[in-house]
Amino acid sequence: MKLLPLFSSALVLALGSTAYAQTTLTIATVNNGDMVRMQGLTDDFTAKNPDIQLQWVTLEENILRERVTTDIATKGGQFDVMTIGTYEVPIWAKNSWLLPLDNLGDTYDVDDLLPAIRGGLSADGKLYAAPFYGESSFIMYRKDLMEKAGLTMPDAPTWEFVADAARKMTDRAAEINGICLRGKAGWGENMAFLTAMSNSFGARWFDEAWKPQFDQPEWKNTLQFYVDLMKDAGPVGASSNGFNENLTLFQQGKCGMWIDATVAASFVTDAKASSVADKVGFALAPDTGLGKRGNWLWAWSLAIPAGSQKADAAQKFISWATSKDYLALVAAKDGWANVPPGTRTSLYANADYQAAAPFAKMTLDSINAADPTNPAVKPVPYTGVQFVAIPEFAGMATTVGQLFSAALAGSTSVDDALAQAQQSVDREMKAAGYY
C-alpha cells in the first residue's frame, strides 16, 4: 500500500500531465473590485488546471506599484504574474523585463482586443500584457441632486458647469459633497487625475525641449481651480482619498459627482453595493473649450516577468482571466453589467451587455476619445494621457503628487507647491540627461 502514491504519480504522468505539474503561481494584483471578484472565481481555472495552484498577493494601488517595480527591476523573482498598467508595459518591454504573450491559445482572439488598449500594451508588434480591464474616465453624477439644483447635466460639460453644479449640490448638513475627486498622493492616484485634468486646461508636463512647465499659468489655473473646488464642494480629508475611498463615498450617497475611472460605473449602479444605484447618470469628462477633455486611458493588465520558470502556466492563467469565456463566467454569476469593461470589441457589440450596462456607450466613447500620442493642447515630446511614458516619470510624479496633495490639505499654498514641483522635476530631468 505504501507504493500506491508512486503508482498514482506514474499514472498521472502517463495520462498526459503537463510539464508544469504542481506549479504554484504567485500573482500580484491590486485590491480593486474587479480583481477581488476574479479571485472568487478562480475555482473555474483550478478545476480546468488541477496541477496549477494560485497564491495571491493583493495590495493597495500605490503599494502594488512600488512592490512590482522593485521586484522586476532587481530581478527579485517574487511574482510569476504581475498586475501592471499601460505606463509600465512599453517601458519594461523595452528593457526586456517582460515576456511576450505569444501562447495564449487558439481561441483567445487577440484581434478582438480594443485597438487603443492593445496598442498601449504592445511593443514592436508584440503583446506584452493582456488587459484585464480597460478604462478612461468620466463623470458619474446623482441625477436626483442635479435636478434638485435646477440643472441638467450635458453629455459633454465644461469645467465651469461642473464647478457650479458641485457647489449647488453641496449640503454639508446632509453630509453631501457636491464633488469627490482624488486627493491621495501617488503618480497613479491624484496625479493621474490632475495630469488628465491639466490637459483640458491647456497645461503640459514638458515643452518640446523637455523643460518642465509647472511655472506656467496653465498649471496654476489647473491646480487653483481644483483646490478651490474641493475646498468649497469636496469631502473633509480629501487629501487622503483615492479611487477606493471615493467609490465608497459615492456608494454611500455622499457625492453629488465623481470624476474617475469608467470601470467604477458597474459598482455605483450595483444595487447590492450602492445606495444610489438607481439615481446615477454619466457624462464625458469636462473641458474648457480648448479641444481636450480631462479623461485618461488605462488598462490594468496581467504580465509575466522575464526569466520566469513558469511562463507556460502563467500564460494559461492570463489567457483564462482575460478571455471572452471569463467575461461570460462573470455575466453568468453576477450579470452582464459587472463584467470587466474596456478590453474587447465584441463586448460592446453584445446586445445583452448594452441592455444591462447604461454606461457602455459612454465608456467606449471616452476610451476612443483619449489620444496618448497627442494628449495636450500644445505640442509635447511624450506619449501618455495621464502619465508621461518615460522611466523617470513615476518617481517625479510621486513627489509632485505629494506636493499637490499638501496644497489640497492646506499645508502649503498652490504657488509654493507648483514652485517646488518645477524645481524638483527640473533637477531630475537634468540629472537624467534630457537637457
Disulfide bonds with the S-S distance in Angstrom:
Cys180-Cys255 2.04
